[in-house]
Amino acid sequence: MRHVTVAGKLWYCVSQFFKTLLNFVTMRRLLSKLINRALLTEPFAPIMDIGAGVHTNARRRLIVGLGNPGMNGSRHSVGMAVLEALAARLRLAESWHGDRHVSGEVIVSDIQDTQIVLLRPRLPMNINGVSVAKAAVKYSIKPEHILLVHDDLDKPLGKLAMKQGGSARGHNGVRSCVECLQTDVMPRLRVGIGRPSGETLVNRHVLGRFSQEEQKILSGVLEQSVDILLSQLTDEDVQSPLLPPGGRLALQTGKRRVCSISPAKDTTCQT
């Protein structure tokens, strides 16, 4: 009888622990949602402003590197590293400038007949969506023309995947964007960072910096990520061919990688 009582108490303690943990996660998500709404003075609705209206190009795209400001080099901010690599490829590395109206840093430029807006939010990851929604309004860009670049725990470092909309899959930065833009149609480039090994906590892993060995792999990942982004932005790019829906894309970055894609699913790139 005593054995049953001890087991019952143990089970009660374990259940209470997980209940408390679940409540904490729920409360944190609720708090993030409230902050998202508080920082957005008006519900999201693309409106053509004066600055955007003077541009004559029919195509305009917003590319966002999700991450935490001031944490460059961390796994969680690898999306920002991809945008920095893209800016460097386009010879725009010195063109970043702060814009308080979008709570972030931006670069506005042209690729062929497409105007591109690169955005690095200056808000914490959990409320990145506020910056994204503000930029979408300022530049009159529809959610389906906003490409999010972010880290992915479920893919090992060196693996990339394009996702054509869908759920946030537990990523707080993507969840914030979905809440602020009121839709989940945004395409995403998911950059694998892998899960922690041993007893390392997930939070410590994602907020930590890449090791020296990982940085060797990361350089190739950034190069290929830029290739994929350019292929999404241009109608015809010799170095980065366009990735069509339902098609396949071969990218050359030292090794041959092949990507396959279908709507609302992942495009996985493998060596």
Solvent accessible surface area in square Angstrom, and as a share of the most:
residue,aa,sasa,rsa
1,M,194,0.87
2,R,202,0.74
3,H,148,0.66
4,V,100,0.57
5,T,61,0.36
6,V,85,0.49
7,A,48,0.37
8,G,40,0.38
9,K,130,0.55
10,L,115,0.57
11,W,179,0.63
12,Y,135,0.51
13,C,80,0.48
14,V,58,0.33
15,S,42,0.27
16,Q,72,0.32
17,F,127,0.53
18,F,119,0.49
19,K,119,0.51
20,T,88,0.51
21,L,83,0.41
22,L,117,0.58
23,N,78,0.40
24,F,119,0.49
25,V,42,0.24
26,T,74,0.43
27,M,118,0.53
28,R,92,0.34
29,R,114,0.41
30,L,82,0.41
31,L,103,0.51
32,S,19,0.12
33,K,68,0.29
34,L,94,0.47
35,I,65,0.33
36,N,2,0.01
37,R,164,0.60
38,A,80,0.62
39,L,71,0.35
40,L,28,0.14
41,T,130,0.75
42,E,120,0.54
43,P,110,0.69
44,F,24,0.10
45,A,48,0.37
46,P,59,0.37
47,I,103,0.52
48,M,110,0.49
49,D,50,0.26
50,I,155,0.79
51,G,51,0.49
52,A,3,0.03
53,G,43,0.41
54,V,115,0.66
55,H,41,0.18
56,T,131,0.76
57,N,45,0.23
58,A,108,0.84
59,R,58,0.21
60,R,23,0.08
61,R,43,0.16
62,L,0,0.00
63,I,1,0.01
64,V,0,0.00
65,G,0,0.00
66,L,0,0.00
67,G,0,0.00
68,N,21,0.11
69,P,54,0.34
70,G,80,0.77
71,M,66,0.29
72,N,87,0.44
73,G,30,0.29
74,S,3,0.02
75,R,28,0.10
76,H,26,0.12
77,S,2,0.01
78,V,1,0.00
79,G,0,0.00
80,M,8,0.04
81,A,24,0.19
82,V,0,0.00
83,L,0,0.00
84,E,59,0.26
85,A,25,0.20
86,L,0,0.00
87,A,0,0.00
88,A,57,0.44
89,R,85,0.31
90,L,46,0.23
91,R,221,0.81
92,L,35,0.18
93,A,51,0.40
94,E,169,0.76
95,S,48,0.31
96,W,41,0.14
97,H,97,0.43
98,G,41,0.39
99,D,15,0.08
100,R,200,0.73
101,H,112,0.50
102,V,0,0.00
103,S,23,0.15
104,G,1,0.01
105,E,42,0.19
106,V,0,0.00
107,I,2,0.01
108,V,59,0.34
109,S,26,0.17
110,D,80,0.41
111,I,21,0.11
112,Q,111,0.49
113,D,72,0.37
114,T,0,0.00
115,Q,16,0.07
116,I,0,0.00
117,V,0,0.00
118,L,0,0.00
119,L,0,0.00
120,R,35,0.13
121,P,2,0.01
122,R,126,0.46
123,L,31,0.16
124,P,73,0.46
125,M,4,0.02
126,N,45,0.23
127,I,17,0.09
128,N,0,0.00
129,G,0,0.00
130,V,0,0.00
131,S,0,0.00
132,V,0,0.00
133,A,1,0.01
134,K,56,0.24
135,A,0,0.00
136,A,0,0.00
137,V,46,0.27
138,K,54,0.23
139,Y,21,0.08
140,S,28,0.18
141,I,3,0.01
142,K,112,0.48
143,P,17,0.10
144,E,84,0.38
145,H,63,0.28
146,I,0,0.00
147,L,10,0.05
148,L,0,0.00
149,V,0,0.00
150,H,10,0.04
151,D,4,0.02
152,D,12,0.06
153,L,37,0.19
154,D,94,0.49
155,K,32,0.13
156,P,78,0.49
157,L,30,0.15
158,G,9,0.08
159,K,56,0.24
160,L,1,0.00
161,A,0,0.00
162,M,1,0.00
163,K,13,0.05
164,Q,56,0.25
165,G,3,0.03
166,G,26,0.25
167,S,72,0.46
168,A,16,0.13
169,R,135,0.49
170,G,50,0.48
171,H,20,0.09
172,N,39,0.20
173,G,0,0.00
174,V,1,0.00
175,R,47,0.17
176,S,1,0.01
177,C,0,0.00
178,V,36,0.21
179,E,52,0.23
180,C,5,0.03
181,L,4,0.02
182,Q,119,0.53
183,T,35,0.20
184,D,57,0.30
185,V,72,0.41
186,M,0,0.00
187,P,20,0.13
188,R,2,0.01
189,L,0,0.00
190,R,7,0.03
191,V,0,0.00
192,G,0,0.00
193,I,4,0.02
194,G,13,0.13
195,R,140,0.51
196,P,29,0.18
197,S,93,0.60
198,G,78,0.75
199,E,170,0.76
200,T,62,0.36
201,L,120,0.60
202,V,62,0.36
203,N,92,0.47
204,R,174,0.64
205,H,18,0.08
206,V,11,0.06
207,L,77,0.39
208,G,22,0.21
209,R,159,0.58
210,F,11,0.05
211,S,54,0.35
212,Q,149,0.66
213,E,115,0.52
214,E,37,0.17
215,Q,91,0.40
216,K,140,0.59
217,I,86,0.44
218,L,21,0.11
219,S,70,0.45
220,G,30,0.29
221,V,2,0.01
222,L,32,0.16
223,E,84,0.37
224,Q,1,0.00
225,S,0,0.00
226,V,2,0.01
227,D,11,0.05
228,I,2,0.01
229,L,0,0.00
230,L,13,0.06
231,S,0,0.00
232,Q,45,0.20
233,L,3,0.01
234,T,5,0.03
235,D,76,0.39
236,E,132,0.59
237,D,32,0.17
238,V,147,0.85
239,Q,135,0.60
240,S,0,0.00
241,P,58,0.36
242,L,83,0.41
243,L,12,0.06
244,P,56,0.35
245,P,119,0.75
246,G,58,0.56
247,G,17,0.17
248,R,164,0.60
249,L,5,0.02
250,A,43,0.33
251,L,3,0.01
252,Q,130,0.58
253,T,24,0.14
254,G,76,0.73
255,K,131,0.56
256,R,152,0.55
257,R,33,0.12
258,V,50,0.29
259,C,1,0.00
260,S,48,0.31
261,I,20,0.10
262,S,40,0.26
263,P,96,0.60
264,A,71,0.55
265,K,131,0.56
266,D,36,0.19
267,T,1,0.00
268,T,44,0.26
269,C,0,0.00
270,Q,104,0.46
271,T,93,0.54
